[in-house]
Amino acid sequence: MTFALSTNWNNRRLATGEAIVEEALELGFGALELGFHTSAEQVKGFKARLDEMPVGSIHAFCPVPLSAPCGHPELYQLASSDDAARALARVHVRKNVAFAAEMGAGAVVLHAGRVPCRTLFRRNRMKKRTRLGRRLVDVFRRELDALVPVLETNKVLLGLENLPYLEGFPNEAELQALVGDWVRPWLDTGHAYVREVNGWAAHSSSDSIIRPFDRSSSDSIIRSFDHSIISSSPLGLHVNDSCGGDDHLPPGEGEIDFAALAPIARAARHLVLEPHTGVTPEALKRGLEFLKAVWA
């Protein structure tokens, strides 16, 4: 297995792409995912070191657009009910697909959007999320259909990431209606665990997105990855641990049973460790060694 490092961990601490590559090599990583905090200046260093450290994936929107004050994965939402918002997102997603091809990366990871579902009562909020999510599936599918020729031309796959909040789109059930040859699931282990803990995970084709979370079950996280999605071969994993609502911890330091996730990891094309910026290099290296042992 080749493990990649998300540059979101260190690209605000290290100024150059060369320095980021050096640190990743020292820690034992074999590839990079260029994160959404990547600057245009850092890209020059990554290009200069591609022979030593390949780039496997790009996390939109990367590099940080000139018009944006800072990096963020939801600067633009391709899954939006607003026509103008989708039009802007369309431009930037296509730019990221072209950038991925330029860097030799095979995948672009996308936070598709959010479903606004604020209400006074929690139960009504759940029902509203389900109803509006269904409508957005049809809108977003049209955007994906138009994007597929761009993906084909550039030989880049699009990964739709599961998001750690109720509003995140697509949820587990919605994702089944959207994946295809060029659009695949991108599964974040910490996000999935947060969704389970809060009862936000939608399973199968059920109308309800409320389900109990059983901490005593060793394979609880797998329930957030519907079996039909697992069998369709996830494009990649963002690998991070979680304790309750806190995620992006080093693997082995939280509550996730990574041994149970081994079949999913073996099916994925990209395995990317995505720790938060407070994780020390020593802790990250321990997490990498832990994964090599449990997924051997």
C-alpha positions as CSV (number, residue, x, y, z in Angstrom):
1,M,0.0,0.0,0.0
2,T,1.1,3.5,-0.8
3,F,0.2,6.1,1.8
4,A,-0.1,9.8,0.9
5,L,0.0,12.8,3.1
6,S,-2.4,15.7,2.9
7,T,-0.5,18.9,2.6
8,N,-3.2,20.6,4.7
9,W,-1.3,19.3,7.7
10,N,1.9,21.3,7.0
11,N,1.5,23.8,4.2
12,R,0.7,26.7,6.5
13,R,3.7,25.9,8.6
14,L,6.2,25.3,5.7
15,A,6.5,28.0,3.1
16,T,7.8,26.0,0.1
17,G,6.7,22.9,-1.7
18,E,10.2,21.5,-1.5
19,A,10.1,21.8,2.3
20,I,6.8,20.0,2.5
21,V,8.1,17.2,0.3
22,E,11.2,16.8,2.5
23,E,9.1,16.4,5.6
24,A,6.7,13.9,3.9
25,L,9.7,11.8,2.8
26,E,11.3,11.8,6.2
27,L,8.0,10.6,7.8
28,G,7.8,7.7,5.3
29,F,5.0,8.8,2.9
30,G,5.1,7.8,-0.7
31,A,2.8,10.5,-2.3
32,L,1.0,13.7,-1.6
33,E,-2.5,15.1,-1.7
34,L,-2.3,18.8,-2.4
35,G,-4.8,20.4,0.0
36,F,-7.0,23.4,-0.3
37,H,-4.6,25.6,1.6
38,T,-1.9,25.1,-1.1
39,S,-0.5,28.3,-2.5
40,A,0.6,29.0,-6.1
41,E,4.1,29.5,-4.9
42,Q,4.2,26.1,-3.2
43,V,3.0,24.4,-6.4
44,K,6.4,25.3,-8.1
45,G,8.2,23.3,-5.4
46,F,5.9,20.3,-5.8
47,K,6.4,20.3,-9.6
48,A,10.2,20.4,-9.1
49,R,10.1,17.3,-6.9
50,L,7.5,15.1,-8.7
51,D,10.1,12.5,-9.6
52,E,10.7,11.9,-5.8
53,M,7.2,12.6,-4.5
54,P,4.2,12.1,-6.9
55,V,0.9,13.8,-6.3
56,G,-1.9,11.3,-6.2
57,S,-4.9,13.6,-5.6
58,I,-5.9,17.3,-5.4
59,H,-8.4,18.5,-2.8
60,A,-10.5,21.3,-4.4
61,F,-10.1,24.1,-4.4
62,C,-6.4,24.0,-5.1
63,P,-4.3,26.1,-5.3
64,V,-6.1,28.8,-3.4
65,P,-7.9,30.9,-6.0
66,L,-6.6,34.5,-6.3
67,S,-10.1,35.8,-5.6
68,A,-10.3,34.0,-2.3
69,P,-8.9,35.4,1.0
70,C,-7.9,31.9,2.2
71,G,-8.3,28.2,1.3
72,H,-11.5,26.4,2.1
73,P,-13.1,23.2,0.5
74,E,-16.5,24.9,0.2
75,L,-15.5,28.2,-1.4
76,Y,-17.8,27.1,-4.3
77,Q,-20.6,24.6,-4.2
78,L,-21.3,22.6,-7.4
79,A,-24.3,21.1,-5.6
80,S,-26.3,24.2,-5.0
81,S,-29.9,25.2,-5.7
82,D,-28.7,28.6,-6.8
83,D,-27.8,28.8,-10.5
84,A,-25.2,31.6,-10.1
85,A,-23.4,29.6,-7.4
86,R,-23.3,26.5,-9.5
87,A,-22.0,28.5,-12.5
88,L,-19.1,29.8,-10.4
89,A,-18.3,26.4,-9.0
90,R,-18.4,24.9,-12.4
91,V,-15.5,27.1,-13.5
92,H,-13.3,26.3,-10.5
93,V,-14.0,22.6,-10.5
94,R,-12.9,22.4,-14.2
95,K,-9.8,24.4,-13.3
96,N,-9.0,21.8,-10.6
97,V,-9.5,18.9,-13.0
98,A,-7.0,20.5,-15.4
99,F,-4.6,21.2,-12.6
100,A,-4.8,17.6,-11.4
101,A,-3.9,16.4,-14.9
102,E,-1.0,18.9,-15.0
103,M,0.4,17.5,-11.8
104,G,-0.1,13.9,-12.8
105,A,-2.8,13.3,-10.2
106,G,-5.6,10.9,-10.9
107,A,-8.2,12.3,-8.6
108,V,-9.9,15.5,-7.5
109,V,-11.6,15.4,-4.1
110,L,-14.7,17.6,-3.8
111,H,-17.0,18.9,-1.0
112,A,-20.1,19.0,-3.2
113,G,-22.3,21.3,-1.1
114,R,-24.8,21.6,1.7
115,V,-28.5,21.2,2.1
116,P,-30.0,24.1,4.1
117,C,-32.3,22.5,6.7
118,R,-32.6,24.8,9.6
119,T,-35.9,24.5,11.5
120,L,-37.1,25.1,15.1
121,F,-37.6,21.4,15.8
122,R,-34.9,18.7,15.3
123,R,-37.4,16.1,13.9
124,N,-38.6,18.6,11.3
125,R,-35.0,19.4,10.4
126,M,-34.3,15.7,9.6
127,K,-37.4,15.5,7.4
128,K,-36.5,18.8,5.6
129,R,-32.9,17.5,5.0
130,T,-34.3,14.3,3.4
131,R,-36.8,16.2,1.2
132,L,-34.4,18.9,-0.1
133,G,-31.6,16.4,-0.5
134,R,-33.7,14.4,-3.0
135,R,-34.4,17.6,-5.0
136,L,-30.7,18.5,-5.1
137,V,-29.7,15.0,-6.4
138,D,-31.4,15.7,-9.7
139,V,-29.8,19.2,-10.0
140,F,-26.3,17.9,-9.1
141,R,-26.6,14.8,-11.4
142,R,-27.0,17.2,-14.4
143,E,-23.8,19.1,-13.3
144,L,-21.9,15.8,-13.1
145,D,-23.2,14.7,-16.5
146,A,-21.8,17.9,-18.0
147,L,-18.5,17.4,-16.1
148,V,-17.9,13.8,-17.2
149,P,-16.4,14.7,-20.7
150,V,-13.9,17.1,-18.9
151,L,-12.9,14.3,-16.6
152,E,-12.5,11.8,-19.5
153,T,-10.4,14.3,-21.5
154,N,-8.1,14.9,-18.6
155,K,-8.2,11.2,-17.3
156,V,-9.0,12.4,-13.8
157,L,-11.7,10.9,-11.5
158,L,-13.9,13.0,-9.2
159,G,-14.2,11.9,-5.6
160,L,-17.3,13.0,-3.7
161,E,-16.4,13.2,0.0
162,N,-18.7,12.4,2.9
163,L,-19.1,15.4,5.1
164,P,-19.2,15.6,8.9
165,Y,-22.5,17.4,9.4
166,L,-26.2,16.8,8.7
167,E,-26.3,19.4,5.9
168,G,-23.4,17.8,4.0
169,F,-24.3,16.6,0.5
170,P,-24.4,13.9,-0.7
171,N,-25.3,11.7,2.2
172,E,-24.8,8.0,2.1
173,A,-28.1,7.2,0.3
174,E,-27.8,10.2,-2.1
175,L,-24.3,9.1,-3.1
176,Q,-25.6,5.9,-4.6
177,A,-27.6,7.8,-7.2
178,L,-24.6,9.9,-8.2
179,V,-21.5,7.6,-8.6
180,G,-20.5,6.2,-12.0
181,D,-17.4,5.4,-14.0
182,W,-15.8,8.9,-13.5
183,V,-17.5,10.0,-10.3
184,R,-16.7,7.8,-7.2
185,P,-17.1,7.9,-3.4
186,W,-14.3,9.4,-1.4
187,L,-14.7,8.3,2.2
188,D,-13.3,10.2,5.2
189,T,-13.1,7.8,8.2
190,G,-13.3,10.6,10.8
191,H,-16.2,12.2,9.1
192,A,-18.1,8.9,8.9
193,Y,-17.6,8.3,12.6
194,V,-18.8,11.8,13.5
195,R,-21.9,11.2,11.3
196,E,-22.5,7.9,13.2
197,V,-22.1,9.4,16.6
198,N,-24.6,12.1,15.8
199,G,-27.2,9.9,14.1
200,W,-26.8,11.7,10.8
201,A,-25.8,8.7,8.6
202,A,-28.4,7.7,6.0
203,H,-28.4,4.0,5.2
204,S,-29.6,2.1,2.2
205,S,-32.7,3.7,0.7
206,S,-34.4,4.4,4.0
207,D,-36.4,7.7,4.2
208,S,-35.1,8.2,7.8
209,I,-31.6,9.5,8.5
210,I,-32.0,9.0,12.2
211,R,-30.4,5.8,13.6
212,P,-29.0,4.8,16.9
213,F,-25.2,4.7,17.4
214,D,-23.9,1.6,19.1
215,R,-20.5,2.3,20.5
216,S,-20.2,-1.4,21.6
217,S,-20.1,-2.6,18.0
218,S,-16.6,-3.0,16.7
219,D,-17.7,-2.4,13.1
220,S,-20.0,0.6,13.7
221,I,-18.1,2.8,11.3
222,I,-18.7,0.4,8.4
223,R,-22.4,1.0,8.8
224,S,-21.8,4.6,7.5
225,F,-20.4,3.1,4.2
226,D,-23.4,1.5,2.6
227,H,-22.5,-1.9,1.2
228,S,-23.4,-1.0,-2.4
229,I,-20.9,1.9,-2.1
230,I,-18.2,-0.3,-0.7
231,S,-18.6,-2.8,-3.5
232,S,-18.4,0.0,-6.1
233,S,-14.7,0.5,-5.1
234,P,-14.2,3.8,-3.3
235,L,-11.8,6.1,-5.1
236,G,-10.0,7.1,-2.0
237,L,-9.9,7.4,1.8
238,H,-9.1,10.3,4.0
239,V,-7.7,8.4,6.9
240,N,-8.0,10.0,10.3
241,D,-9.2,8.9,13.8
242,S,-12.0,10.2,15.9
243,C,-13.2,10.5,19.5
244,G,-16.9,11.3,19.4
245,G,-17.2,14.6,17.6
246,D,-13.5,15.2,17.3
247,D,-11.8,14.0,14.2
248,H,-8.6,14.3,12.1
249,L,-6.6,12.6,14.9
250,P,-3.7,10.3,14.1
251,P,-4.8,6.7,13.4
252,G,-4.7,4.6,16.5
253,E,-5.4,7.5,18.9
254,G,-9.2,7.4,18.8
255,E,-12.1,5.1,18.7
256,I,-12.2,3.8,15.1
257,D,-11.5,0.2,14.5
258,F,-9.2,0.4,11.6
259,A,-8.7,-3.3,11.3
260,A,-12.4,-3.6,10.4
261,L,-11.8,-1.1,7.6
262,A,-9.0,-3.1,5.9
263,P,-11.3,-4.4,3.1
264,I,-12.3,-0.9,2.2
265,A,-8.7,0.3,2.3
266,R,-7.6,-2.4,0.0
267,A,-10.3,-1.5,-2.5
268,A,-9.4,2.2,-2.5
269,R,-7.0,3.7,-5.1
270,H,-5.8,6.4,-2.8
271,L,-5.0,6.3,0.9
272,V,-4.4,9.8,2.3
273,L,-3.6,10.6,5.9
274,E,-5.3,13.9,6.8
275,P,-4.4,14.9,10.3
276,H,-5.3,18.3,11.8
277,T,-2.4,20.9,12.1
278,G,-1.9,20.3,15.8
279,V,-0.7,16.7,15.3
280,T,3.0,16.4,15.9
281,P,5.3,14.7,13.3
282,E,6.1,12.0,15.9
283,A,2.4,11.2,16.4
284,L,1.7,11.2,12.7
285,K,4.6,8.8,12.1
286,R,3.2,6.5,14.8
287,G,-0.2,6.7,13.0
288,L,1.4,5.7,9.7
289,E,3.2,2.8,11.2
290,F,0.0,1.7,13.0
291,L,-1.9,1.6,9.6
292,K,0.9,-0.3,7.9
293,A,0.6,-2.9,10.6
294,V,-3.2,-3.3,10.7
295,W,-3.7,-3.1,7.0
296,A,-0.7,-5.3,6.0
